[in-house]
Amino acid sequence: MALREGKRIFLRFDSPSRGRLLQAGIVGEIREDGWTLAFETRHHAVEVGEEKLVYYNKARDFVRQPVLIEGQSSDGPPFLLSVRSIGDAVSAGTRQEDRVSTSELGLTAAIDEEEGCPVQDVSLSGLAVISRRKHPVGRCLDVAIRYREVEYAGQMEVQCSHPLDADRTRYGLLGVFDTDAGRSLQNGLTRMTLEIQQQRLKRLSGSS
């Protein structure tokens, strides 16, 4: 098992008002087929017997794994959950794939109503943007990006953040594609990635 005691882990919740959220916890006792999770603040309501997803870093990949809630403490902190693995850890996204730089195109996105966020790169599954707001890893954000007079909008999950200065942060976002809006956003990312790549290849080959 890739998890070890003291490792950071995220438990996913689906909030009707805020969308998908990942709540950070710490791996506690490790058993043969599961472990305990400790939270400094009270976690969102869960039921014993409920299936959830946890996310964590495995080697250089960000993975998700299904777990079964087997028990929970009634007081804290720390607030404890006992979970059992019910499936293998798989990659949570494909941002390891080739990314296409968009810095020279002046492409911007609206991130949770913050307009004009510069888009740094795109891939088939996500993008990198610069924002003046603070967004925690695991938060799902409303994203709208206009490309060639078409707006593509949906939700994207914050996978990583890198402060650039006191006011700006670069975020790596991964698309949430299991809704109609998500599939539209996925189509937009695919279109942008392929078209920008083709344009770049044409310039390199000297054709118009």
Secondary structure as UniProt FT lines:
FT   TURN            5..6
FT   STRAND          8..15
FT   TURN            16..18
FT   STRAND          19..30
FT   STRAND          34..39
FT   TURN            48..49
FT   STRAND          51..58
FT   TURN            59..60
FT   STRAND          61..72
FT   STRAND          79..85
FT   STRAND          90..91
FT   TURN            95..96
FT   STRAND          100..101
FT   HELIX           103..105
FT   STRAND          108..111
FT   TURN            112..113
FT   STRAND          114..122
FT   STRAND          126..131
FT   TURN            137..138
FT   STRAND          140..147
FT   TURN            148..149
FT   STRAND          150..163
FT   STRAND          169..175
FT   HELIX           180..205
//
